[in-house]
Amino acid sequence: MGEERYGEFVLVRRHGHVAELVLDRPKAMNAVSTEMARSLAAACAALGADRDARVVVLTSSSERAFCVGADLKERNSFTDADLVRQRPVARGAYTGVLELPVPTVAAVHGFALGGGFELALACDLIVADETAVVGLPEVSVGVIPGGGGTQLLPRRVGAARAAELIFTARRLEAPEAAALGLVDQLTERGRDREEALALAARIARNSPVGLRSAKRALRLGQGLDLRAGLEVEDAAWRATAFSGDRAEGVAAFNEKRAPEWPGE
């Protein structure tokens, strides 16, 4: 299992074709500072270009939290000009996760609040243990969700439910979060990382070309009418159907063996 560090607070571990992207600022419960945001964006850029990474799992090294969002202690020292300068850096971290071209799974325990929950929402799937507490409390401190929350949450739970959760700034414990669809899979305490990595390993057995194309179709088709969405799907199908992975998949099926994906 190889490891690569990006700055002080972000770590990438390799588990075969699964890349574990670790938020590693446990003393601050992974509060996202400017430095951490830069490191997260850099790690995502590297993973996005890595053809060997078929799935990314976003995890936390903090026992108490997945991520508590923006570093408000750092923000408290900012001038307005500082905040303007930091904004593209912060956005780069969230869009870095959101735009990863491979399937992504967040492993959530403890607090996942504000920008922390937005990092999880940027992933395709969220696995949470029974200690998870999630929410977008930004309006309670005079801002709004700025890491994609106002756009990603309604895509998960619908416009009215998202409005209620954002306007009230309330926190949800794991059972309610699962019941409302804010998380996709609920596990026993302490098993979120293990279950997320196991899910990622199952996904990673499939065609890397197929996975990337399926994710592209799912993401680009959101919000389109059916006819336009089907055109997006057709383009993604064509990008996959004439690949080496498709030829290998058909051959392996007929020869009753496991495929050896060329990944192209």
PyMOL commands that set and color helices and strands:
alter all, ss='L'
color gray80, all
select helices_A, chain A and resi 26-28+34-48+72-76+80-98+115-121+138-141+149-157+159-168+174-180+192-204+208-221+226-241+244-254
alter helices_A, ss='H'
color red, helices_A
select strands_A, chain A and resi 3-6+10-15+18-23+55-60+65-67+104-108+111-113+125-129+133-135+172-173+185-187
alter strands_A, ss='S'
color yellow, strands_A
deselect
rebuild
show_as cartoon
